[in-house]
């Protein structure tokens, strides 16, 4: 069965974006950039793959991405309707209408859609964000991979934006970089 992996960058205080949804305070440079390009090339948006030299790089983990509207919106704002054209794409939104034939809008229960995706054959499924969708899918998340950045922002969009519901995970891997960034993986307990 396929896994749902919440792969995301976050601040030390657990935010994945600023209150306005921006995330330019989470750098993508140096050694961590090279590791992500090598180990998670499929998470690079289609329009950036060529400039970053990953167009011919095979997928290592994911062939499907699911994201909330807030995660999808920045691409739409710059005219990109299919940000991950190299992946099967799902956007969870009750208000968004179809914007691109390569992007399926999930207006109903995202848990049911994820369970359906997990039952299909293929590589794992990448939960790209945001915090509300992660909270809704908390019981379906099999793995967390967090690029923890050495910055505290105080408020914004949290990793999980939902009700109190303790959920156990075990750390399975950790890589620390000279920049202070850590790439930490966890599996559901």
RASULCOR-V754124 format. One record per pair of residues at least 12 apart in sequence whose C-alpha atoms are under 10 Angstrom apart, sorted by sequence separation. I is the first residue (numbers start at 1). J is the second residue. D is the distance in Angstrom with one decimal. If there is no record, write none. Layout:
((I,J,D) (I,J,D))
This chain:
((11,23,9.7) (37,49,9.3) (41,53,9.6) (42,54,8.4) (89,101,9.9) (90,102,8.8) (91,103,7.0) (92,104,8.6) (93,105,6.6) (94,106,7.5) (95,107,7.6) (172,184,7.8) (173,185,5.0) (174,186,9.0) (10,23,9.0) (41,54,6.4) (42,55,9.2) (89,102,6.7) (90,103,5.7) (91,104,6.3) (92,105,5.9) (93,106,6.0) (94,107,4.5) (114,127,9.8) (146,159,9.5) (171,184,7.2) (172,185,5.5) (173,186,7.1) (9,23,9.0) (11,25,8.7) (41,55,8.7) (88,102,7.4) (89,103,5.0) (90,104,4.8) (91,105,4.9) (92,106,4.6) (93,107,5.2) (94,108,7.2) (127,141,8.5) (171,185,5.8) (172,186,5.2) (173,187,9.5) (10,25,9.7) (11,26,7.3) (37,52,7.9) (41,56,9.7) (42,57,8.2) (87,102,9.0) (88,103,7.5) (89,104,6.3) (90,105,5.8) (91,106,5.9) (92,107,6.0) (93,108,8.1) (94,109,9.8) (126,141,9.8) (170,185,8.4) (171,186,4.2) (172,187,6.5) (10,26,7.3) (37,53,8.6) (38,54,8.4) (41,57,6.8) (42,58,7.7) (43,59,8.9) (86,102,9.6) (87,103,9.6) (88,104,8.6) (89,105,8.7) (90,106,6.6) (91,107,8.5) (92,108,8.0) (93,109,9.9) (125,141,9.7) (127,143,9.9) (169,185,9.4) (170,186,5.2) (171,187,6.5) (172,188,9.9) (9,26,7.1) (37,54,7.0) (40,57,9.8) (41,58,7.6) (42,59,5.4) (43,60,9.8) (81,98,9.5) (82,99,8.4) (85,102,6.8) (92,109,8.7) (93,110,9.3) (126,143,9.8) (127,144,9.4) (169,186,5.7) (170,187,5.3) (171,188,9.0) (9,27,9.3) (34,52,9.8) (39,57,9.9) (40,58,9.7) (41,59,6.5) (42,60,7.2) (43,61,9.3) (72,90,9.6) (73,91,9.9) (81,99,6.1) (82,100,6.4) (84,102,9.0) (85,103,8.3) (92,110,6.7) (126,144,10.0) (168,186,9.5) (169,187,5.3) (170,188,6.4) (171,189,9.3) (9,28,9.7) (33,52,9.9) (38,57,8.3) (40,59,7.5) (41,60,7.3) (42,61,7.7) (43,62,8.2) (65,84,7.8) (72,91,7.1) (80,99,9.6) (81,100,5.8) (82,101,8.5) (83,102,9.6) (84,103,8.9) (91,110,9.4) (168,187,8.7) (169,188,4.4) (170,189,5.7) (37,57,9.0) (38,58,9.9) (39,59,8.9) (40,60,6.4) (41,61,8.9) (42,62,6.8) (43,63,9.7) (64,84,9.0) (71,91,8.7) (72,92,9.2) (80,100,9.3) (81,101,9.2) (82,102,6.5) (83,103,9.0) (90,110,9.7) (168,188,6.3) (169,189,4.6) (38,59,9.9) (39,60,6.7) (40,61,7.0) (41,62,9.4) (42,63,7.7) (43,64,10.0) (63,84,9.9) (65,86,9.9) (66,87,9.9) (69,90,9.8) (70,91,9.4) (71,92,9.8) (72,93,9.8) (81,102,8.6) (82,103,6.3) (92,113,9.7) (167,188,8.1) (168,189,5.3) (38,60,8.9) (39,61,8.4) (40,62,8.4) (42,64,9.4) (43,65,8.7) (64,86,8.9) (65,87,6.5) (66,88,8.5) (67,89,8.2) (68,90,8.5) (69,91,6.1) (70,92,9.4) (81,103,7.8) (111,133,9.6) (118,140,9.4) (138,160,8.2) (167,189,8.2) (42,65,9.6) (63,86,7.9) (64,87,5.1) (65,88,6.2) (66,89,6.1) (67,90,6.4) (68,91,5.5) (69,92,6.1) (70,93,9.0) (73,96,9.9) (76,99,8.7) (90,113,9.3) (110,133,8.1) (114,137,8.2) (135,158,9.7) (137,160,9.6) (63,87,5.1) (64,88,4.5) (65,89,5.1) (66,90,4.6) (67,91,5.0) (68,92,4.8) (69,93,5.6) (90,114,9.9) (134,158,9.6) (135,159,8.2) (136,160,8.6) (138,162,9.4) (62,87,7.8) (63,88,6.3) (64,89,6.0) (65,90,6.2) (66,91,5.8) (67,92,6.2) (68,93,6.5) (69,94,8.9) (111,136,7.4) (112,137,9.7) (115,140,7.7) (131,156,10.0) (132,157,8.6) (134,159,7.2) (135,160,4.9) (136,161,8.6) (144,169,8.3) (62,88,9.4) (63,89,8.9) (64,90,8.0) (65,91,8.5) (66,92,7.4) (67,93,9.1) (69,95,8.9) (110,136,7.7) (111,137,6.0) (114,140,7.5) (131,157,6.2) (132,158,8.4) (133,159,9.6) (134,160,5.6) (135,161,5.7) (136,162,7.3) (139,165,9.8) (143,169,8.0) (144,170,9.6) (145,171,9.7) (59,86,9.3) (69,96,7.6) (109,136,9.2) (110,137,7.3) (111,138,9.3) (114,141,9.5) (130,157,7.7) (131,158,5.5) (132,159,8.3) (133,160,7.9) (134,161,7.4) (135,162,5.1) (136,163,9.3) (138,165,8.9) (142,169,8.8) (143,170,9.3) (144,171,9.0) (145,172,9.7) (147,174,9.8) (59,87,9.2) (109,137,9.9) (111,139,8.7) (112,140,9.9) (129,157,9.9) (130,158,8.2) (131,159,4.9) (132,160,6.2) (133,161,7.9) (134,162,8.4) (135,163,7.7) (138,166,9.8) (139,167,8.0) (141,169,10.0) (143,171,9.6) (144,172,9.7) (145,173,9.1) (146,174,9.6) (147,175,9.5) (148,176,9.5) (111,140,7.2) (130,159,7.2) (131,160,4.4) (132,161,4.7) (133,162,8.8) (135,164,9.5) (138,167,7.9) (143,172,9.5) (145,174,9.5) (147,176,9.8) (150,179,8.2) (151,180,9.3) (45,75,9.4) (129,159,8.1) (130,160,7.8) (131,161,4.7) (132,162,6.1) (135,165,9.1) (149,179,8.8) (150,180,5.6) (151,181,9.3) (55,86,9.4) (129,160,9.2) (130,161,8.3) (131,162,7.8) (132,163,9.8) (149,180,6.9) (150,181,5.9) (148,180,8.6) (149,181,4.7) (150,182,8.4) (7,40,9.5) (47,80,8.5) (148,181,5.6) (149,182,6.7) (46,80,9.6) (147,181,6.8) (148,182,5.1) (149,183,8.8) (8,43,9.8) (45,80,10.0) (47,82,9.3) (48,83,9.4) (49,84,9.9) (147,182,5.8) (148,183,6.2) (7,43,8.9) (46,82,8.1) (47,83,7.1) (48,84,9.9) (69,105,9.3) (89,125,9.9) (146,182,7.9) (147,183,4.5) (148,184,7.4) (45,82,9.0) (46,83,5.8) (47,84,8.3) (49,86,9.9) (66,103,9.8) (68,105,9.7) (88,125,9.3) (89,126,9.7) (90,127,9.7) (91,128,10.0) (146,183,5.7) (147,184,6.5) (45,83,5.4) (46,84,5.2) (47,85,9.0) (65,103,9.9) (66,104,9.4) (67,105,9.9) (68,106,9.3) (87,125,9.7) (91,129,10.0) (145,183,7.0) (146,184,5.3) (147,185,8.9) (44,83,9.0) (45,84,5.2) (46,85,6.0) (66,105,9.8) (67,106,9.7) (87,126,9.8) (145,184,5.7) (146,185,6.4) (44,84,7.7) (45,85,8.0) (46,86,6.6) (66,106,9.3) (93,133,9.7) (144,184,8.0) (145,185,4.3) (146,186,8.5) (43,84,7.9) (45,86,8.5) (46,87,9.1) (92,133,7.7) (144,185,5.6) (145,186,6.4) (42,84,8.2) (44,86,9.7) (45,87,9.6) (68,110,9.8) (143,185,7.1) (144,186,5.0) (145,187,8.9) (43,86,9.6) (143,186,5.6) (144,187,6.5) (42,86,7.6) (43,87,9.1) (66,110,9.2) (142,186,8.5) (143,187,4.5) (144,188,8.2) (42,87,7.6) (142,187,6.0) (143,188,6.0) (141,187,8.8) (142,188,5.2) (143,189,9.6) (66,113,9.7) (141,188,7.4) (142,189,8.9) (66,114,8.5) (140,188,9.5) (21,70,7.2) (22,71,9.8) (139,188,9.3) (20,70,9.9) (21,71,8.1) (21,73,9.3) (22,74,8.6) (21,74,8.5) (64,117,8.7) (17,71,9.6) (5,61,9.3) (72,128,9.3) (5,62,8.9) (71,128,7.4) (72,129,8.9) (3,61,9.8) (4,62,9.3) (64,122,8.6) (71,129,5.9) (72,130,9.3) (3,62,9.4) (63,122,7.0) (64,123,7.5) (65,124,9.0) (66,125,7.3) (67,126,8.4) (68,127,8.9) (70,129,8.1) (71,130,5.9) (2,62,9.6) (4,64,9.6) (5,65,9.6) (6,66,9.7) (62,122,8.4) (63,123,5.4) (64,124,6.9) (65,125,5.7) (66,126,6.2) (67,127,6.0) (68,128,8.0) (69,129,8.9) (70,130,6.6) (71,131,9.4) (4,65,9.4) (61,122,9.9) (62,123,5.2) (63,124,6.5) (64,125,4.9) (65,126,4.6) (66,127,5.1) (67,128,5.2) (68,129,6.0) (69,130,8.1) (70,131,9.3) (4,66,9.4) (61,123,6.2) (62,124,4.7) (63,125,6.6) (64,126,6.1) (65,127,6.0) (66,128,6.2) (67,129,5.1) (68,130,5.6) (70,132,9.4) (71,133,9.9) (60,123,8.5) (61,124,6.0) (62,125,5.4) (63,126,7.9) (64,127,8.7) (65,128,6.7) (66,129,7.7) (67,130,6.6) (68,131,8.4) (70,133,9.7) (59,123,8.7) (60,124,9.4) (61,125,8.1) (62,126,6.0) (65,129,9.7) (66,130,9.7) (67,131,9.8) (68,132,7.8) (69,133,9.1) (61,126,8.4) (62,127,9.8) (68,133,5.9) (67,133,7.3) (68,134,8.7) (66,133,9.2) (67,134,8.9) (43,126,8.3) (42,126,9.6) (43,128,8.5) (70,157,10.0) (21,130,9.5) (4,114,7.8) (3,114,9.6) (4,115,9.3) (36,147,9.6) (2,114,9.9) (3,115,9.8) (17,129,9.9) (2,115,9.4) (4,117,9.1) (16,129,8.3) (17,130,8.8) (1,115,10.0) (3,117,9.3) (4,118,7.4) (16,130,7.7) (17,131,9.2) (2,117,7.8) (3,118,6.5) (16,131,7.7) (32,147,8.8) (1,117,9.4) (2,118,4.7) (3,119,9.6) (15,131,8.6) (1,118,5.9) (2,119,6.9) (1,119,6.0) (2,120,7.5) (7,125,9.8) (8,126,9.4) (1,120,7.6) (2,121,7.2) (3,122,10.0) (4,123,9.9) (5,124,7.3) (6,125,8.6) (7,126,6.5) (8,127,8.2) (9,128,9.5) (1,121,7.4) (2,122,7.0) (3,123,8.1) (4,124,6.2) (5,125,6.1) (6,126,6.1) (7,127,6.3) (8,128,6.3) (9,129,9.7) (1,122,8.7) (2,123,6.4) (3,124,5.0) (4,125,4.8) (5,126,5.1) (6,127,4.6) (7,128,6.1) (8,129,7.1) (26,147,9.2) (1,123,9.2) (2,124,4.9) (3,125,6.1) (4,126,6.1) (5,127,5.8) (6,128,6.3) (7,129,8.2) (8,130,9.0) (26,148,8.9) (27,149,7.9) (1,124,8.6) (2,125,7.0) (3,126,8.5) (4,127,6.6) (5,128,8.5) (6,129,7.4) (26,149,6.5) (27,150,10.0) (6,130,9.5) (25,149,9.0) (26,150,8.9) (26,151,8.1) (25,151,8.0) (25,152,9.7) (6,134,7.5) (25,153,8.7) (16,146,9.8) (6,137,9.6) (16,147,9.9) (6,138,9.4) (14,146,9.9) (16,148,9.6) (4,137,9.2) (15,148,9.7) (16,149,10.0) (23,156,9.7) (4,138,9.9) (14,148,8.4) (15,149,10.0) (19,153,9.7) (22,156,9.2) (23,157,9.8) (5,140,9.1) (6,141,6.7) (11,146,9.6) (12,147,9.8) (13,148,9.3) (14,149,9.6) (18,153,7.6) (19,154,9.8) (21,156,7.6) (22,157,9.5) (4,140,6.7) (5,141,6.0) (6,142,8.2) (7,143,8.2) (8,144,8.1) (9,145,8.4) (10,146,6.7) (11,147,8.5) (12,148,6.2) (13,149,9.4) (15,151,9.9) (17,153,9.1) (18,154,9.0) (19,155,6.5) (20,156,7.5) (21,157,7.1) (3,140,8.5) (4,141,5.1) (5,142,6.0) (6,143,6.3) (7,144,6.0) (8,145,6.5) (9,146,5.6) (10,147,6.1) (11,148,5.8) (12,149,6.1) (13,150,9.3) (14,151,9.9) (15,152,8.5) (16,153,9.9) (18,155,6.8) (19,156,3.9) (20,157,8.5) (3,141,7.5) (4,142,5.4) (5,143,4.7) (6,144,4.8) (7,145,4.6) (8,146,5.2) (9,147,4.4) (10,148,5.1) (11,149,5.0) (12,150,5.8) (13,151,7.8) (14,152,8.4) (15,153,7.5) (17,155,8.7) (18,156,4.2) (19,157,6.0) (3,142,5.7) (4,143,6.6) (5,144,5.6) (6,145,6.2) (7,146,5.9) (8,147,6.2) (9,148,6.0) (10,149,6.1) (11,150,6.5) (12,151,5.7) (13,152,5.6) (14,153,9.0) (15,154,8.3) (16,155,9.9) (17,156,5.7) (18,157,6.1) (19,158,9.4) (2,142,9.3) (3,143,7.3) (4,144,8.7) (5,145,7.1) (6,146,7.9) (7,147,8.0) (8,148,8.7) (9,149,7.2) (10,150,9.1) (11,151,5.4) (12,152,5.4) (13,153,7.1) (14,154,9.1) (15,155,7.1) (16,156,7.4) (17,157,5.1) (18,158,9.0) (10,151,8.8) (11,152,5.8) (12,153,8.2) (13,154,7.0) (14,155,9.1) (15,156,5.9) (16,157,5.7) (17,158,7.4) (10,152,9.5) (11,153,7.0) (12,154,9.6) (13,155,8.5) (14,156,9.1) (15,157,5.4) (16,158,5.8) (17,159,8.8) (11,154,9.3) (13,156,9.9) (14,157,8.5) (15,158,4.2) (16,159,5.8) (32,175,9.5) (14,158,5.7) (15,159,5.6) (16,160,9.2) (32,176,9.2) (11,156,10.0) (13,158,8.6) (14,159,5.8) (15,160,8.7) (32,177,7.1) (13,159,9.5) (14,160,8.6) (15,161,9.8) (31,177,7.1) (32,178,9.3) (10,157,9.6) (11,158,9.3) (30,177,9.4) (31,178,8.2) (32,179,8.4) (36,183,9.5) (10,158,8.4) (11,159,9.3) (30,178,9.5) (31,179,8.2) (32,180,9.9) (35,183,9.5) (10,159,7.2) (30,179,8.2) (32,181,7.4) (9,159,9.0) (29,179,9.4) (31,181,9.5) (32,182,8.5) (8,159,8.4) (32,183,8.3) (6,159,9.5) (27,181,9.3) (26,181,9.7) (12,181,9.6) (11,181,9.6) (10,181,9.9) (9,181,9.8) (9,182,9.9) (9,183,8.9) (8,183,9.8) (7,184,9.9) (7,185,8.9) (6,185,9.7) (5,185,9.7) (6,186,9.8) (5,186,9.5) (5,187,9.1))
